[in-house]
Each structure stands twice: as structure tokens, then as C-alpha cells.
Amino acid sequence: MYSFVQKLVAEFLGTFAFVLIAIAAICADQYLRAANQAGIGVVGIALASSLAVAALVTALLHISGAHFNPAVTVALWVTRRLGTVQSVLYCAAQLLGALAAAYSVKWILPENAWGPAELGTPLLSPDLTRMHAMALEAALTFLLVIVFFATTIDARTSSGGAAGIAVGFAYAMGILAGYAFTGGAMNPARVFGPALASRHWANHGVYWVGPLLGGVVGGFLYERIFLRRQPPI
């Protein structure tokens, strides 16, 4: 049995590693394109993020539950699978991990790598309103949370060690579908870290309202439809 402090450290480290890989991949893509080289593209960015998530969920699931995302934590809170104080501290650890990752990338990489990319802070397509952007982020996060609950929370699942791969795939499909429009963030911590480090706050509320709403709906529906007669884990 792990202590609550160990769980918070796992959430910090997991979020740190995920955000570091996610934003470094975006910076690498911009850096290569600026040098007139072929960038890694959306597929490369999605692959880097999803591989990071898959590895980290597999490695840390047994310690903290491997949320690494306030939207996931809030979904567990509204379904009463996590207490209020625990949820707040989990979210704090995730935000601090994301912030540490953003400042690490800012310190390690040259400014001409992270500057033009705003440290990987996602941007809205000019053809999308904030309402539509929130709806897209909510829909993508809804699917992510459904996959998370089905593979890590549902005691009847047979996924076992494949939970990390499934959650990684959920992130990959969300990034591929949403990157051109909202960046496919699906995670407030993923946006908060680079936004604060780069001081780029444009449309920041979209990346809180959308994912949290999608997470709450996804968690609530899965709980009511599939887990209603199961005791909390």
C-alpha cells in the first residue's frame, strides 16, 4: 500500500514527464520547420504524447491511479471515487508537474525552438469560435475519460496491462482529430504549464471549461450506466 504522499509524487512525476514530452515534440516540429527541414508533423506529435501516456500509465497506475489530468481527477470526484481534499491535492500536483515540465523545456531548449511555438501552448483555429472549441475539447475529453474508466476503474475489465496502451490511444486519436482546431489538449494541466511559462493566455479558459465538462459527463455516464452496482474502488 502506497502512502498519499507517494501518490502525489507519482501524479507530479507522471504529469511532468507527459507534458515535457508533449510540448518538446511540438517545439521540435517548429524548430525543424524553421530550419527548412521536414517536421515531425501532427502524427509525430500525437505519437510522442500517446507513447508517453502509455508508458506512464502502465508504470504508475498501481501507485496513484495515473490520472495526470485534472479532467480525469474531477471525473472521479463527481462519481465519488475520490474525496474532495484528495482531488484538490491531485490537481495541485498535476499543475505543478506541468509547470515544472514547461520551465524545464524553456531552460533546456534554445529560445528559437520554444519561442515560436509558445512552449507548445495550443492555439485555436481562427475559423473556430470559443464555444465550438470548448465543445470539441469536451467531446475529445469525454471519449478519453470513457476509455480511462473502462480500462482502469471498471473492476470487470480484462485489459490488465493494456490499460496504458488504451489510454495512450485515446490521447492519440484526440490529438489527431483536434490538433488543427484546438491543439487537442484534453487536459487543463497540459495547457496551464506552458501558458504560464510562456505567458501566452489567449483563449485559456477554453482548455479548462471544455475538458472539465467532457470529463464530468464521461465519468458520470460511465458510472451510471456501467458501474452503478459496483462499489467504489
N, C-alpha and C positions, 0 to 999 in steps of 0.2 A: 504494500500500500504506500502510495506516494503522499507526501505532505502537500498542503495547499500552496506553500511557498514554492515547492518544486514544480507544481502545476503552473504557477505564474511564470516561473523561469522558462518552462517549456513553451508557453504561449509567446513569451517575449522572443525567445530564440527562433521559434518557428516562423513568426511573423517577420522578424528581422531577415532571415535567410530568404524567405519568399519574396519580400519586397525588394531586397537587394538584387536578386536575380532578375525580377520583373523589370525594374527600372534600368538596370545596367544593360539589359538586352535592347531596350528602346534607345538608350544613349548610343549603344554600339551601332545600331541601324542608322541613326542620324549621322554619326561620325563617318561611317563608311560612305554614305551617300554624298556627304560634303567633300570627300576626297575623290569623288567620281568613281567609286567602286560599287559593286553590287552589294546592297544592304541585305540584311537577313530577312527583311520583309515581315508581313503580318504573320505568316506561317512560322517563321523562326521565333518571333516574339511570343506567339501562343505556345510553341513547343517549349521554350525556355521556362515560361511561367508554369505550364502544366507539369513538366518534369520535376520542377522544384516542389510543387504542391504534392505530387505523388510520392516523392521521396520523403518529404517531411511528415505527411500524414501517416505514412507507413511506419516511420521511425518514432513518432511521438504520440500516436493515437492512444496507446496504453497508459500514458502519463497524464495528459491533460484533456484528452478528447480531441486534440488537434483542430481547434476552431480556426485560429489565425485570421479571424474576420469578425468584426462586431455584428455584422448581419446574422451570422450563424449563432453567435452568443445570445443575441436578443431573441432569436427564434426559439432557442432552448429556454430562455427566461419566460417568454409568454406562454410556453407549454408547461411551465412549472417543473422543468427538469434541471433548472439551475436557480439558486437563490439570488435575491437582489444584490446583496453585498458581493457575492461571488461573481455575478455578472459584471458589476461595475469594475471590479478589480481585474477581471479577464480583459475587458475592453481597454482599461488603462494600460495593461501590459502589452496588448496588441498595438496600441497607438505609440507607445514608447519604442517598441521594436521597429515599427515602421519609420519612426523619426530617426532612430539610430542608423537604420539602413540608408536613408536618404542622405544624411550627413556623411556617412562613410563613403558613399559613391561620390558625393561632392568633393570630398577630401582626396580620394584616391585618383579619380579620373581627371584629365585636363579639362579646363573650362570650355574649350571648343568642342568637347564631347558632350558634356551635360548641359551647357548653357542653351544652345539652340533647341534642345529637347525639353527644356524646363524640368530637368531631372526626371523625365518620364511622366510628368503630371498630365493626365488626359485632357483633351480638348474636345469641345462639342463641334460637330459639323455645323457650318453656317446655315445649312438647309434644315436644321432641326431646331424646334422650339425647346425651351426648357421643360415644358410639360411632356412633350414627346420623348425627350431624353430621359426624364425620370421614369416614364412608362417603360422604355426599353431596358434601362438598368434594373427596374423592378422585375420585369419578365425574366431577364437572364439570371438574376439572383434567386428568383423563385425556383427555377429549374435546378440551380446549384444546391439550394437548401433541400429540395426534394431528394436529390441524389445523396446528399450528406446524411439525411435522416434515414434513408433506406439502407445505406451501407454501413453506417456507424452507430446508429441509435436503435434501429429495429432489431430486437433480440432474435428474431426468426430468420434474419438474413443468412445466406450461406456464402457471402462474399469473402469473409475471413480477411486474409492479407490483401485481397484485391480491392479493399475499400479505398486505399490511397490512389490506386490507378483510376478507379471510378470517379473520385472527386477531382483528380487531375484532368480527366477527360471532360468533366463538366466545366472546369475553368477554360480548357482549350476551346470547346465549342462556343462558349460565351465570348471569348476574345475574338475568335474568327468571325462571329456574327456581328459583334458590336464595335469592333475596333475603329472602323471607318466613321462611325457615327458618334460614339461617346468614349471610345477607348476600351470599352468592355471591361470596366473596372470591377464591378460586383462586390466591392469591398471598400468601405469608408477609410480603413486604415491604409490601404494601398494608395489612396489619393491624398490623405492627410499628410503623410510623411514628406513626400516630395513637394507638395504645395507649400508647406511651412518652410522647408529648407530653401526653396527657390523663390518664395514669396509670390507665388502665382495662384491667386484665389479665384480666378474667373469661373463663374458657374459652380462654385464649390458645393453649394447646397444640393445640387442635383445628385452628387455622389454620396450624400447621406440619406436624403429622402427616398430616392429610388431603391437602393439596396436594402435599407431597413424595412421599407414597406414590402418589398418582394420576399425578404427573409421571414417576416412575421406571417404573411399569408401562406407561404410554403410550409413553414413549420406547423402552423395552426391546422391547415388542411390535412397534412400527413398525420398529425396527432389524432384528429377527429375521425378520419376515415380508416386508418390502418392500425393506430396504436391505442385506440380508445380503451380497450380492455387490458392493456399491458401496464404493469406497474412502472413507475419511473426508474430509470437505471441509475 
